[in-house]
Amino acid sequence: MKAALLKAPFPYFGGKARVAAEVWSRLGDCDNFIEPFFGSGAVLLARPHGPARGEHRIETVNDADRFLANFWRALQADPDAVAAACDWPVNETDLHARHRWLVTEGAARIAACADDPAHYDAEVAGWWVWGASAWIGSGWCETQAVQLPHFGDDGRGVHRPRMDAPALPAKLPNVSEPFGRGGHRAQTPEQIPHLSDSGAGVHRPRVSERLPHLSDKGAGSGGHRYPQPTVPLQVPHLSNAGQGVTALARRTDLLAYLRALSARLRFVRVACGDFARVLGPSVTTRLGTTGVFLDPPYGEGSVDYAAGGNATADVFQRAAAWAVENADDPRLRIALCGYEGAFEPPAGWTTHRWKTRGGYGSQGNGAGRENARRERVWFSPHCLTPQPSLFDA
């Protein structure tokens, strides 16, 4: 499987897959590559030069969202365990239950990601990526809103059937212990899932007070109380064949794809925290000619970010300031993403205009469609100048 064909196994609004080729034409085959806002990893996965090996092509990525960083670390270290955890049909009750578990118990499990560079949890990663693919719009593991899953024609992400996959029954096997088996499967939203072999169904004893109380109004109790949704429940997305892991519905294909992603990430260093921590000299210029791809939250628009929000964040301004302050270093090739009007490039910088599809932001009042035309990538003076082709002429 070619590296350029790989992409994140979950939908990610704000990804830069459509502009990745232009970015690499300006950064070139640099010795060192850093992506401080990794997200879906679209640019790194589209690198035409192949993965880093040994001391050549050092690659470092970072994201402040611990669920994202945990997913990439777990996938890198144990793709089989991640595949087992996310191999599950789309189910509304399971989606809500896993969401509540992730923002409480799951978040506690991965709290060490910011301080321990080797920490990861494969089960949290698998449940997170499964839900990210079934969830409609923004808010997954950011809010506690009740949301219907994405059913699609054929599912999304790991639930999407590959064209070359053999025909298999639509029902996938139960590979996740927390949800029981066969006749022991909980059948109603009020039923606590089968968590072990010590009991099942209505006979399952309540053994942990950390389990949320699921009332008929969708609210918990005590410290785990979840607010009522302020908007009507969305109907499932039925207009396409799905996105993300729910689009890779066949077990053998899912495992092969995640293993291929894991192999691509074999030598990638995954950090978790503020973007500035991976932009010091010891991570950048001391390692040779360094390409830096900055894709911070824009501070406006419809894209929501689980870590730090969007409209209230000053992250874009900080990232832009770092880019300007370091642009004169000939060892640095910097690409900064943002909306037209958000950044005034200094002399020597070049601007690339492009248009994204807009995602869910293209719906409603049309602001997403308008912002899709405002996409820009600004390249620092020491970036390469692409050579025109005959087709350009």
N, C-alpha and C positions, 0 to 999 in steps of 0.2 A: 504494500500500500504506500503510495508516494506521499511524502510529507506535505506537499502542496495541496493534496486532496483532503487532508485532515481538518476537522473543525470541531469546535466545542460541542459536546453531546447535550446541550441545553440551549434554549432560545435566550438571546441576550440583546436587549434593546440598547442601541448606542455602540454596537460593535463596528469594527472598521475593516471588515473583510473586503468591501468593494474598493477600498483605497489602498489596500496592502501592497499591491504591485508597485504603485507609484512611490510609496514609502521606501520600499527596498531599492528602487532605482536611484533614490537619493542617498540612502545610507550606505549602500554597497555591501560587500562582504567584509564587514568590519571585524576586528579581532574580538571585540567585546560588545554585547548588546544588552540593554537594560530597558525593561518595560515596567515603570513604577505603578501604573494603574492597569493591572493585567486583565481583569474582567474575564472575557471569553477567550482571550489569547489569540484572537484572529490574526494579528500581524505576525507574531512569532510562528504560529502554525503554518503561515503562508510563506515562510522564508524559503527562497529558491535555492539557497546554498547548502541545505541539509543541516542536520542537527550538530550541536557542539560535540567534539570528541577530544578527550584528553585535555591538553592545554590549549587547543585551538578552538576558536569561537566560543568563548565563555559567554553564558547567557544567564541573566538574573532577572527574575520577575517578582512583583510585589503587589499586594492588594490589602487595603485596610479592612475589607469585609472578611471576617474569619471563616464564614461558611465557604466563600470562594477559595480562600487560601487552603483550607482544610481539604476541599474537594480535590484540588490539583495535587496536593501532597499525597493524599491517600491513593489517588489514581496512579501517581508516579511510583509509589511503593508497593501497592497491592491491588492491581486492577481486578483480579478475580473476586476479592472480597467486596469491592465496590459494585461489581456487576451483580453479585448475589443479592446485595442489599437493595438495588434499584430495579431488579427484575420482578415487577409486580404490575398487574393490570390497573388501569385508571379506575378509581373508586372514590366517590365523593366523601363517604364516611371516613375512609382511610386517609384521604387528603387532609381533612380537618383534624383528625386525631394526630397524624404525623406532624402537622404544622404546629399544634399546641405542644407536642413533645419536643420538637426541635427548638422552639424559642425558649424553652425552659431547661429540660434535662440535656438536650443536644447542645445548647449554647454553653452550658456548664462543662460539658465534656471537652469542648474545643477551646476553652478559655486560655489554655497554655500556648496556643499557636503563636501568639505575639511574642512570647519570651523564649520558647523552646523551638529551635529551627527544625527539630526532628519529630515534633509532635503531630499526630494526625489521628483521626477516628474514621475507619472505613464505613461503619454503619451510618454514622451521621452524614458522611459524604454521599452514600448511596440513597438515603432517604431524602436528602436535600436536593440532589439532582433529579430524582424521580418527581418530587413535588414541583420543582422549578419548571419542568416540562409540562406538567398537567395544569399548572396555575394559569389563569387568564390575566394578562396585564401585569401591573406592578404590585408590590406589597408582599411578595413571598419572603418569609422569614424576616420581614421588616415590621409589619403590623400584625395584629391578631384578628383581622377581619375574616368573616366567614366567606368562603369563595367556592364556587362550583369548579370541578376539574375540567380540563380540556379533553374532550372525548375524541373529536376529529373523526374523519372517515376511517383512518387506520391508526390513530394515535400519533404521538409525537416522541422525538428522541429515541430512547431504547424501545419504545412501542411502535416505531415506524418499521414496517417490513422492508427489507432490502430487496431490490429487484432480482438478485441472484440467490435469494434464500429459498430453501424448499418450503412447500406448503405444509403448514403445521396447524394443529387445532388452535382455535382462537384462545382457549383457556390455557394460561401459563401455569406451571406447577408452583406450589407454595414453597418458596425457599427462604422465607423470613420467619424465624421463630416467634417474633412478637405477635404474629397474627393467627397462629393456630393452624390446624389442618382439618380437612374433610368435614365431617359432621360436627367437629368441635369449633368450626368457624363461627364467630359472633355474627348474627344476622340482622341486628337492628342498631340504629345509631346510639341507642341508650346503653348497649351492651359493652362492657369492658373487654378489650381484645384478650385472647388467650396468650399469656406471657411466658408460660413454662409448661412442663409436663405434670405439674402438681394439680392442675385443674383446668376446666375449659368451660366455655359457654356460660349459661346462667349459674353453673355450679362453681365458677371460678371465685375463690375467696379474694376479698380486697386486702392486699398485703402491703400496699404502698400508699401513703397519704399524698405522695407527689403526683399520683394520677389525677388528671383534671376531672371535675364533676361536670358531666355533660347534661345540662338541663334541656328542656324542650325549647328554650329560648337561646341556646347556644352560649350561655355564660357559665363560667366556672365558679369557684368559691375561694374565699380567702385571698392569698397573694397571687393566685393563678386566675383571678377573675378577668374575663375578656369582655371588652365593651361590645355593645350591640352594633352591628353594621349600620352605618349612616346612609347607605345607599341600597337599593334593592339588589337581591342576589342576581348575579349574571347567569344567563343561560349558557350551556356549554358551547364552545367554539366548534362548529360543525362544517365549516366551509372549505377546509383543506385536509390534506393527509397527515397533518400534525407537524410538530417541531420537537427538537431536543431529544432527550433520552426516550421519551414515550414514542418516538418515531422508529426506534430500533427494536421492534417487538419480538424478534426471534432470538432465543437464548444464545444459540451458537454465534450468530452474527454480532450480537451485543458484546459478547466476551471478546471476540476477535477485534472488534473496533476499539474497545477500551484498552486492550493489550497493545494495539498499534499506537494509540495515543501515549500510553505509558512508555513505550520504547522511544518515542520522539522526545519525551520529557526526561529521559534517562539522566542527562548531565545538566539539566536546568536547576538552578538554585531558586527555591521558592521562599520568599520572605513574606511576613505579615505585619503591617503597621503603617505608619505615616510614610508617604512617598519619599520624604527627604532622607530617610535612613539609608536608601540605596543609591544616593546621588553624591556621596562624598568621594574624595580622590581615591581612597583605597578600593572603591568598588568601580570607579570609572577610569580615569586617565592613567592610573598606575598599571592598568592591565592592557594598555595599548590603545589604538584608535577605537573610540567608543561611539556606538550609535545609541541614542536615547529617544525613545518614542513616548511622548507625553500625551496621554488622553484623559485628562482630569474631568471630573464633573463640571459641566459648563456653567452652572450657577443659574440657568434658566432653561425653559423648555419643559417637555412632558416626561423626560426620562427621570426615574426615581432610582436612588442608590441606597442600598440597605445600610451602608456604613457612611454616616455623615450627611445624608440627605442630598439635596441639590441646590435649591434656590437660596438657602440661607448659608451655604458654605462659601468660604473664601479660598478654597483649594485652588481654583483656576488661577486666581490672582497670584498666589504663591508660586505655582508651577511656572507661570509666565515670567515672573520676576527672576526665578532661577535660570530660566532659559536665556533671558537677555543678559544676565550677569555673567554667564559662562560661554556665550556664543563666540567670543573672540579666541577661545582656545582652539588651535588647529587640530587637536586630537579629538575634539567633540563634534559630532554630527547630530543635530537636534531637530526633531520633528515635534511640533506643538499643534494639537487639534483644538478647535473651538468654533464658535459661530462668528460670522461676519460682524464686525463692529465691536467685538469683545477684546480685540488685541490690535494694536497699531505696530506692525513690524518695523523695527529700525532699519536703517540703510544696510543693504547687503543681504537682507532676507528675501526669500521668494515665497509667493503665495500660490497654493494650488486649490482651485475651486472644484467641488464635486457635489454630488447629490445622493442622499441616502433614500431608502424606500420609506422611511418615516415610521414603520411599525405601527403599534397601536396609537401612536401620536398622530397618525394621519386621519383618525376618525374624529367625530365631534365637530368642533368649531373650525377646523381646518388649520389650526396653529401648527400642528405637526407637519402638515404638507408644506407650509411656508418655511418652517425651520429646516426642513430637509434640503431646501435650496441655499441655505445660509452656511452649510458645512464648508469649513476651510481647514487646510493643513499648511502651517507656516514652517519653512525650512531655513535653518541657520546658514550663515555665509559659507561654512566649510563643508556643507553637504555637497554631494556630487551633482553635476549637471547632466541629466540624461541625454544621450545621443539620439538625435531624431532619426526615425526610420523612413524607409521609402513610403510607407503608408501614411506617415505624418504629412509628407509633401503632397 
